[in-house]
């Protein structure tokens, strides 16, 4: 069989998705979130994160299956759901655009299957894929689609650890696709491109979204080195409990940040410069595609999310270095009921963008 669909792994009837929630597996932790499905208003019912043992997952590869299953089993005991919408790591996926002729004799899936060897360095029989039609870029004679593909062994490996831990997977999708669903819920994005930047300790993921669809994504070094550098700057007299050290590091990041003279300002500046350089690289690449005649618009805005997006002064620094307006992503609409205060603090919530987007696919709240 050629070009299996990702959905073939998950034959659960849609009615059962009412109990579902979202789970993101990163290299450092497993994060979960579920919305209340009993009321007509979208409210967070449960959320949290459990750390993974170091080395359990490296660059998206599951290196220690038993550790991942055990951690997922611990999540299963506390999360309150068994049907799950999950993410697959950006590093293991292939994302590409196609402009296909409309041929009533050939299905869209068949048309995509014929192009797979050109875009994915795997045998077609080893590939699972999904696609999203980009309506605004299609006309009567063509169809513009964004295709996401994975090795079947990668998709099956993630499906297996969920099943072994007692979960029933309903869907898998690329991390940036899930995050974009939460971030762009109320954004005006038609007609121009946005750069979404997940700035986290484990990795930085940069994704260009145009016409509501993720069109390009890449990973770079995360902010983990900054945490290590700031830990070395914690004053000797500070209580060395984990909580106290974390609080001291958080203060240097989120209160002082890039402020000149701050305790960790030099370390924060080095990290910000590295991030700004990667952002500029992506912007140049994207603009070059636009200049080559592809259907592209230049990036008009950068949205930061992830656990370290809140570094004081980071948005302003990235904006100045790149020449493009930069701000923090607004996740408030994704939490639903605007009259209620979300249970996750605003600063912390930026680390939940991906799992929020996954949870939004569940049952009555499906988007």
Phi, psi and omega in degrees: 000138184255138171056060180299147176279142175305327185291345184290342177287342192231080184274015183296130178303143186300329181301330181286345182292351179303332182269359191287162174217182181251143176224128175248126175254114176254185179286347185245333186202166173247121183250140182224155178200138177225139173269153174292123182257004183272331180260169179276000183250135181282115178222145180290126179265312178218150176200163177162182179211143177235129183293145173266148173300143181302133178087358180295321176228126181232120180052039178086350180271130175282109183263334181229088186300316183296323179294319179294317179297317180297319180291320176296323178296323177293321176297317181303326182287338186244342191279335177084016176209159179239334176273132192224140168258122188235162178258154171248147187293138180301325184296336186262359184255167175235127182235125181207158179259150175224142171245107189249142176290144176280115180230109182300342181273348182234128179288161179300316181298319179295320179298319179293317181304324181293335182267349188305316181300337180284332188248340184233123183281052179221160173295138179307329180290345181262004189252138166244143184210163173219166182213159179225124180285135179259091191300320185290347181250013179252156174224189185298331185259349184223165174230126177261125182226148172255126185249134174245127183228148177223157167296136179300327180294324177293310180299318181293323179299317178290321177299321183294319181290326176295313181297318180296333180271000177099009178265157173243103181293134177259327181198156171232146173206165180295140182309309182297331178293319177293315180299319181298325179300318181285319185288323187262016184304321180237014183278151172265101186239355181295134173092352175214167184258147175238148173252115177264129183236114176268104184257098185230169185296316184290322180194164171249129178244127180244127184225132175264127179245127176225137183055035176078006184237137175290120186252339181205143177208147177207159178248151177217180181298140180273196184262015183300323180296329179295316179301317179296318181296319180288328178299326179288344181265357179298127183307142183305328183280357183289141174305128186270018173293156181304317183296318182292318179295317179300317180297321180293318179294317179300321179297318180294326180282303196266341178258318181263309175052238184271007179298123181306134179089353178293157185304321182245021187298321181294317179295318178296321180294320177297317180294317179297321179296319179296319178294315180301323180294320179292320178300314179299322179299315179294318180298319178295316180299314182295318180295325179295326177293323178294319182289338179275009173093001177287162182281087183221147171244147179296153178292126182258343182203148177247130178243122180264139170214182184102168189296333181248017176295338184275007178306128186301123178088359185293315181301315181296321180295312181296320179298315181293320183287326184265337185079014180235138180303136182227137177210168176285143177296145178258107181263359185305315180299331181292336179284349175091243187311103184284350178273349180252147178277123179300148181286349180258129179301148184305315182294318180290330186299335182295341176277353184255011185302313183296312183289332173298314179297324177293316181295332180293348178276355187278128167043235185295342182260010184300134180228000000 
